[in-house]
Amino acid sequence: MNESAPAAPIAAPAPAQVAASATVTAAPVTAPAVATGTEVAAVRCENCGAPVPGKYCGTCGQRLEAPVHSLWHFTRLATEDLTHADSRLWHTLGTLLFRPGRLTRDFLNGRRARYLPPVRLYLVVSVAFFLVAGAVQTPFTVVDFHDKPVAGKAAVVQELDEVPELKPKADETPEQMADRVCGDANYIGPWAGTLRPFVQKFCRKSFADNAHVQEAFMHNMPRAMFIFLPLLAGLMMLMYWRPRHYYVEHLLLFVHNHAVAFLVLGVVLLLDKVVADIPGLNFAVFLYFTWYMYRSMRVVYGQGRVLTWSKLALLAFFYLVSASLMLLATSAYSVLML
């Protein structure tokens, strides 16, 4: 019986053959398209030169847009930035006015891209307020003399311009009037020896150049606020000692709350200039500020209602006292630095 020979093993194809056969069926490679000069400029940041795949540069953050060549183009871009639905300005103002404490809480939690930075917001709103206040201000009343009814006598009210001793005499210069009125000005309180010369100087300059005193006061108020806010934040650290909070948390709260105060008071000044004596306006503003401070403290610190109200009452007391001292110091500084 003849045995059949064993079948020869089938050789596996060599790797080179597989690669060759694979390359036969590969799709042809097309030459890369040559970008035009306009396309290259559209994807390069004009500020830093980095490639810009989207709307903003990932290196420096500048927005990708065409250069401004006309006033109409500039106006259109500015209008778009202000009226765009996602504009940070309007989103910040809406949250600032109607959601007390939310800006501070979001900033502390790291959600900051949707809002204007706190310091920039405060500077913009405060500058706008003092510009409005300077434009619509009326002359300040320096002295009021009120004699209340006593033992059936009629009340006598004399404004500064109606007091005979305070009216300029014939051929009298403002400096001579200041010397005559302030010659007997005296101070008998604490540190009388040190402060009496400043009181004399304060009185003379107030009468000699009251218009410039008002202008200097409005000029110095923003500077005084930069000292006032950190002092209030230090007071809040004592009120919220447990649980412990960082100083910056208190400072941010006052920055945002004073920004809304400047915003609302600026609107009130404009309304009062257009429509005089709006019934209940001042009371409504007082209620709004009281509610705003309470809600902002609740949102930021998360304490109970009774404890928050008690701390708000204490804060209001120290605020009124320190604000009065600040106004007095700012007035004296404005007069003495003329």
C-alpha positions in Angstrom: 0.0 0.0 0.0 1.5 3.2 -1.2 1.6 6.0 1.4 1.0 9.4 0.0 3.7 12.0 0.6 2.9 14.7 3.2 1.6 18.0 1.9 4.1 20.7 1.6 3.5 23.6 4.2 2.1 26.7 2.8 4.4 29.6 3.2 3.1 32.8 4.8 3.5 35.9 2.8 6.4 38.0 3.7 5.7 41.3 5.5 7.1 43.3 2.6 4.6 41.6 0.3 1.7 42.6 2.6 2.9 46.1 2.8 3.2 46.2 -1.0 -0.3 44.9 -1.5 -1.7 47.4 1.0 -0.1 50.3 -0.7 -1.7 49.3 -4.0 -5.2 49.9 -2.7 -4.5 53.0 -0.7 -6.3 56.2 -1.7 -4.2 58.7 -3.6 -2.8 61.5 -1.4 -3.8 65.0 -2.6 -1.5 67.9 -2.4 -2.3 70.3 0.5 -4.2 73.4 -0.4 -2.2 76.5 -0.4 -3.7 79.1 2.0 -4.3 82.5 0.7 -3.0 85.7 2.4 -6.5 86.5 3.7 -6.9 83.1 5.3 -3.6 83.3 7.0 -4.4 86.8 8.5 -7.8 85.5 9.6 -6.3 82.8 11.8 -3.5 84.7 13.3 -3.8 87.0 16.4 -2.7 90.5 15.5 -1.6 91.1 19.1 0.7 88.1 19.7 0.8 86.3 16.3 -0.4 83.0 17.7 -2.9 80.8 15.7 -6.5 81.5 16.6 -8.8 78.5 15.9 -11.8 80.2 17.4 -13.2 83.6 18.3 -10.6 84.5 20.9 -6.8 84.0 21.0 -5.9 81.2 23.3 -2.5 82.8 24.1 -3.3 86.4 25.0 -7.2 86.4 25.0 -7.7 89.1 22.4 -10.9 88.8 20.4 -10.5 88.0 16.7 -12.1 90.8 14.6 -11.4 93.0 11.7 -9.4 96.3 12.2 -11.5 99.4 12.8 -11.3 101.7 9.7 -14.2 104.1 10.2 -16.3 105.8 12.9 -19.3 103.8 11.9 -17.4 100.5 12.3 -16.2 101.6 15.7 -19.8 102.6 16.8 -21.2 99.3 15.6 -18.7 97.3 17.5 -19.2 99.4 20.7 -23.0 99.0 20.4 -22.7 95.3 19.9 -20.5 94.9 23.0 -23.0 96.9 25.1 -26.3 95.4 23.8 -25.1 91.8 23.3 -27.2 89.3 25.2 -24.0 87.8 26.8 -22.4 91.1 27.6 -20.6 91.0 31.0 -21.7 94.5 31.7 -25.4 93.9 31.7 -25.1 90.5 33.3 -23.1 92.1 36.1 -25.5 95.0 36.6 -28.5 92.8 36.7 -27.0 90.5 39.3 -25.7 93.4 41.3 -29.1 95.1 41.6 -31.4 92.2 42.1 -29.4 89.4 43.6 -27.6 90.7 46.7 -24.4 88.9 47.6 -24.4 86.8 44.5 -21.5 88.6 42.9 -19.4 88.2 46.0 -20.3 84.6 46.5 -19.6 83.6 42.8 -16.3 85.4 42.9 -15.2 83.6 46.0 -16.3 80.3 44.5 -14.3 80.9 41.3 -17.2 81.7 38.9 -15.8 84.9 37.6 -15.7 84.9 33.8 -19.3 86.0 33.5 -18.9 89.2 35.5 -16.8 92.4 35.5 -13.9 92.3 38.0 -14.9 93.8 41.3 -12.4 96.7 41.4 -13.2 97.7 37.8 -16.9 97.6 38.5 -16.5 99.8 41.6 -14.3 102.3 39.8 -16.6 102.6 36.8 -19.8 103.0 38.9 -18.2 105.4 41.5 -16.7 107.6 38.8 -20.1 107.7 37.0 -21.8 108.6 40.3 -19.4 111.5 41.2 -19.7 112.8 37.7 -23.5 112.9 38.0 -23.3 114.3 41.5 -21.0 117.1 40.3 -23.2 117.9 37.3 -26.6 118.1 39.2 -25.3 119.3 42.6 -26.8 122.3 44.3 -24.8 124.7 46.5 -24.2 123.2 50.0 -25.8 124.8 53.0 -22.9 125.5 55.3 -24.8 126.8 58.3 -28.5 126.8 59.3 -29.8 128.8 62.3 -33.0 127.3 63.8 -34.6 128.8 66.8 -37.2 126.4 68.1 -40.5 127.7 69.6 -39.9 128.3 73.3 -42.7 129.4 75.8 -45.1 130.3 73.0 -42.6 132.2 70.9 -42.8 131.9 67.1 -40.1 129.9 65.5 -37.4 131.9 63.7 -35.5 130.2 60.9 -32.6 132.0 59.3 -30.6 130.7 56.4 -27.0 131.6 56.0 -27.7 134.5 53.6 -30.3 136.0 55.9 -28.1 136.4 59.0 -27.1 140.1 59.1 -23.7 139.4 60.7 -22.9 137.0 57.9 -23.8 139.4 55.0 -20.9 141.2 53.3 -20.7 144.9 54.1 -20.2 147.7 51.6 -16.8 147.6 50.0 -15.8 144.5 52.0 -13.7 141.8 50.3 -14.4 138.1 51.0 -11.1 137.9 52.9 -12.1 140.9 55.1 -15.5 139.3 55.7 -13.9 136.0 56.7 -11.6 137.8 59.2 -14.6 139.6 60.7 -16.8 136.6 61.0 -14.1 134.1 62.1 -12.2 136.4 64.4 -14.1 135.1 67.4 -14.2 131.5 66.3 -13.0 129.3 69.1 -12.7 125.6 70.0 -12.7 124.3 73.6 -12.9 120.6 73.0 -10.1 117.9 73.3 -6.7 119.0 72.0 -7.8 122.6 71.9 -4.3 124.1 71.7 -3.5 122.0 68.7 -6.8 122.2 66.8 -7.7 125.9 67.5 -5.5 127.3 64.7 -7.0 124.7 62.2 -10.5 125.8 63.2 -9.6 129.4 62.5 -8.2 128.5 59.2 -11.1 126.3 58.3 -13.6 129.1 59.1 -11.7 131.7 57.0 -11.3 129.6 54.0 -14.9 128.4 54.1 -16.2 132.0 53.9 -13.6 133.3 51.6 -13.9 130.6 48.9 -16.9 128.4 49.5 -17.3 127.4 45.8 -13.8 125.9 45.7 -14.5 124.2 49.0 -17.4 122.3 47.4 -15.3 121.4 44.4 -12.5 120.1 46.5 -14.9 118.1 48.7 -16.3 116.3 45.6 -12.8 115.7 44.4 -11.6 114.2 47.7 -14.6 112.0 48.4 -13.5 109.1 46.1 -10.1 109.0 47.8 -11.8 109.0 51.2 -13.9 106.0 50.2 -10.7 104.0 49.4 -9.8 104.4 53.0 -13.3 104.0 54.4 -14.0 100.6 52.8 -10.9 98.8 54.2 -11.7 100.1 57.6 -15.2 98.6 57.4 -13.8 95.3 56.2 -11.6 95.2 59.3 -14.7 95.8 61.5 -16.5 92.9 59.7 -13.6 90.6 60.7 -14.4 91.2 64.3 -18.1 90.6 63.8 -17.4 87.3 61.9 -14.6 85.9 63.9 -16.2 82.5 64.1 -16.2 80.8 61.6 -13.1 82.5 60.4 -13.3 84.4 57.1 -10.6 86.0 55.1 -10.3 89.8 55.1 -10.7 89.8 51.3 -14.2 88.3 51.6 -15.4 91.2 53.7 -13.7 93.7 51.4 -15.3 92.3 48.3 -18.7 92.4 50.0 -18.3 96.1 50.7 -16.9 96.8 47.2 -20.0 95.3 45.6 -22.5 96.8 48.1 -21.0 100.3 47.7 -21.1 99.8 43.9 -24.8 99.2 44.0 -25.2 102.2 46.4 -23.4 104.5 43.9 -25.5 103.1 41.1 -28.9 103.6 42.8 -28.0 107.0 44.2 -26.9 108.2 40.8 -30.2 107.2 39.3 -32.0 108.9 42.2 -30.1 112.1 41.6 -31.0 112.1 37.9 -34.7 111.4 38.7 -34.8 114.2 41.3 -33.4 116.5 38.7 -36.0 115.6 36.1 -39.0 115.0 38.4 -38.7 117.0 41.7 -40.2 115.7 45.0 -41.2 112.1 44.0 -43.4 110.9 46.9 -41.9 108.1 48.9 -38.7 107.9 46.9 -36.3 108.3 49.8 -38.2 105.9 52.0 -38.2 103.3 49.1 -34.4 103.7 48.7 -33.9 103.3 52.5 -36.0 100.0 52.4 -34.1 98.8 49.4 -30.7 99.4 51.0 -31.8 97.7 54.3 -33.0 94.7 52.4 -30.0 94.6 50.2 -27.5 94.6 53.1 -29.4 91.9 55.0 -29.7 89.6 52.0 -26.0 90.1 50.9 -24.8 89.2 54.4 -27.1 86.1 54.5 -25.9 84.9 51.1 -22.2 85.5 51.7 -21.9 84.3 55.3 -24.8 81.9 55.5 -25.8 82.7 59.1 -29.4 82.7 60.6 -31.9 85.5 60.3 -31.8 86.7 63.9 -28.0 86.7 64.0 -27.7 88.5 60.7 -30.2 91.2 61.7 -28.3 91.8 64.9 -25.0 92.1 63.1 -26.6 94.4 60.6 -27.9 96.7 63.3 -24.4 96.8 64.9 -22.8 97.4 61.5 -25.3 100.3 60.8 -24.4 102.0 64.0 -20.6 101.8 63.3 -21.2 102.8 59.7 -23.1 106.0 60.6 -20.5 107.0 63.2 -17.5 106.3 60.9 -19.2 107.8 57.9 -19.8 111.0 59.9 -16.2 111.2 61.0 -15.1 110.5 57.4 -17.2 113.3 56.0 -15.9 115.7 58.7 -12.3 114.8 58.0 -12.8 115.1 54.3 -14.4 118.5 54.7 -11.6 119.7 56.9 -8.9 118.3 54.5 -10.6 119.9 51.5 -10.6 123.3 53.2 -7.1 123.1 54.6 -5.6 121.9 51.3 -6.9 124.9 49.2 
